[in-house]
């Protein structure tokens, strides 16, 4: 008499599993979905990330085009000026003419002006202060209101996303791209903002003018 082959049981802990039993369709789908997620996250093309100086964990202090600065001469108040830095990054001052201002800190510009005015004034002390600053960044991807964000104070990546209506339902909060131009190249920093939203500490990333924030969508939305 022909005997049917018996399935060999496999024991995992306290559970007896029949090796020949078919995996339910729902379980198979879940297994495939998990596998695809692992492949999509584990095989990404590596980014050329930002260096320590580029990944702003402190507010940017360099002056830029569009900033309004106040320049005071304590010994010669008639020379006091309030100027907006031009698109070419320069300002124009009495006696010394055009001066590069963009890209300098207020302290650097102050030292440069003291050097230039040294031969013109008895007391060459100059005080430079930032009156107002206006920067813009771009937020796109899985946010509720993509577009341009304009701000005049230090702003973080998370704050910019919140001003764009917050994360959309399909957003991958662990896959936020901060794209910044540096030395003629676009550099991308991949940020995971889940700790901040779950009440855990994480580094704060401050924005610079022209930054692009791209929020990925989830690989699967079920």
ROPA-74169 format. One record per residue (C-alpha): x, y, z. Coordinates in steps of 0.02 Angstrom, whole numbers, plus 50000, padded with zeros to 5 digits. Each point is the difference from the previous one (the first is absolute). Layout:
XYZ ...
***
This chain:
500005000050000 500685017049949 500345011350149 499765018949983 501535009850056 499725008650164 500445017950027 501435002650119 499585011350148 501145014450042 500055006650177 500335018250039 499925003150185 498324993050057 499175000849828 499844985049884 500055005049817 499604988649855 501365002649870 498814995649857 498625011750057 499745014449878 500275017650064 498345009549998 499845012949862 499905014550123 501584994250088 500904998149834 499545017849951 500635006850165 501634990449982 500275006849823 499615017750056 501254999050143 501314993049884 499745014149874 500175013150138 501634992450058 500674999849823 499465017949962 500775006950160 501554989450003 500535002349819 499875018849980 501355009149904 501165008050129 499885018950015 501455011949996 499545007150169 500425016850075 501555003250101 499915006150179 500095018149943 498594997749876 498744990450106 499415014950101 499754994850179 500155018350050 499125015149925 500905007649852 500775016950043 500775005149833 499275015149914 499174997849832 499205009949860 498385007850060 500555002250180 499795017350075 501475005450108 500315015150109 501745007650001 500415012150141 501505011350023 500025005050185 501235014449971 499165005949838 498124996750010 499725010049840 500734985149908 498754987650073 499164989449867 498594987449984 500214990249839 499294984849914 501334988449929 499815000149811 499744984749891 501875000249957 500404998950187 500705017650016 499615016250094 500575017549956 500675011350138 500665017950008 501895002049984 500374981649968 498784995849860 499404982349966 500324986350127 499624981449990 498774995950138 499144983749952 500874984550066 500765009250148 499414999850179 499545017050075 501614999150100 501054996749845 499205014649908 500275011150151 501874995850002 500125003349813 499175017050017 501115005050146 501504995849892 499355010249853 499515015250104 501605000250103 500815013649894 498415010549989 499425001050182 500855004350164 499004986650087 499794985749877 498754990250105 498574992949896 498504990150062 499054988749879 498334992250049 498754989649902 498335009049995 499004987349899 500324984749895 498864991749874 500354982449936 499004987949896 500034981049988 498974987749900 498984985750073 499344986449886 499474981849999 498804992350126 499465015950091 498265007750000 500495016949928 501584998949895 500805016449950 501195013950052 500245004750183 500665017550036 500685003850174 501015013450087 500664990250150 500924983550022 498854985649949 500204981250013 499554986549875 498554994150109 499325017750018 500025002249811 499044983749975 498715005650129 499815016749909 499674990049842 498454992350079 500904985750084 500344982449936 498744992449879 499214983350043 501174991149879 501595008450067 501514989950050 500525010150152 501614990250011 500475005149822 500145019049995 501315006749878 500875016550036 500815005649836 501265014250006 501175008049875 501814999850056 501545003649894 499024998549838 499224983350047 498344994450071 500304990650162 498634989550079 499784996050185 498734986450039 499095004050162 498904989050110 498795011550091 499064986150090 500925002450166 499505018450009 498164995849968 500014986150129 500725010950138 501804993849989 501535011549988 500835002349831 501175012349915 499235016149939 500365004349817 499895018449957 499645005749824 500995011249884 499335010549857 499634989649846 499854983450091 498794987149930 499044988150113 499304984649915 498904988150100 499924982449930 498394990049987 499844983250086 500404985049892 498334992150049 498475008750069 499014985650078 
***
